[in-house]
Amino acid sequence: MKIEFADHFSQVAARYANFRPHYPPGLFDYLLTLVPSSSLVWDCAAGSGQATVDLAWRFNRVIATDASAEQLGSAPELHNVEYQVALAERSGLADSSVGLITVAQALHWFDRDRFFLEADRVLKPGGVLAAWVYAINCVEGQEVNSIVQDYYSNVVGPYWPLERKMTEDGYRSIALPFPEISSVPLFRMEVHWTLDQLLGYFSTWSATNRFIKATGRNPLEPLDRALEKAWGDRNMSRSVLWPLSLRIGRKHSR
């Protein structure tokens, strides 16, 4: 059966694995306070395993699914992780089998009505759905950050899929299917990257690749020149920050 989905990332799977930032350990420690470590975790739309690895360190068993076989092919092999190619809306998991569903940076791509029905089907009573997202990053240095914001909003801005708006509002426009846990900690991601690492991250953006496909030009080339003037030594690291927005719902216990 052919898997049908909006595939923005298969062609950049290796770059996605290399250049996407990792989520803070405290986020996964917090999830461990919500469900026991013995819970089966479904890491939905796992991509190349950005969240899967941290989940596997804390939970006994993780099933990581993604509609892209190329993305999963870049994920690390772990003894307690099973990778499966599957749509978010048709996981193939058993009824009431999962204690925790995680969706990292992907809920905006789903058919959410169908996914929420699937989540309700596979979650045990009292199980948890946790979805988190980040949008634009902030780079150390006013001039550098101004160039980055212009690239995001103006250069490739017209090429972002419409779903991107949901990431910018931190998923606040999405109504969860379960009663929401309202008081959740605040988390952020922070890395220290060279200019080439930052450009590698921008190369994974769906808008960057849609720009290239539409125009035949690579917008990263003029961006590289502009940033290098403001950056200084391109091998010098600068701080890059992303605030995380976390939405969590718990299914009613019977």
Helices and strands as residue ranges (DSSP letters): G 10-12, H 13-19, H 25-32, E 40-44, H 52-58, E 61-66, H 69-73, E 81-85, E 98-104, G 107-109, H 112-122, E 123-133, E 138-139, H 142-150, I 151-155, G 157-159, H 164-168, E 187-193, H 195-202, H 206-215, H 220-231, E 238-250
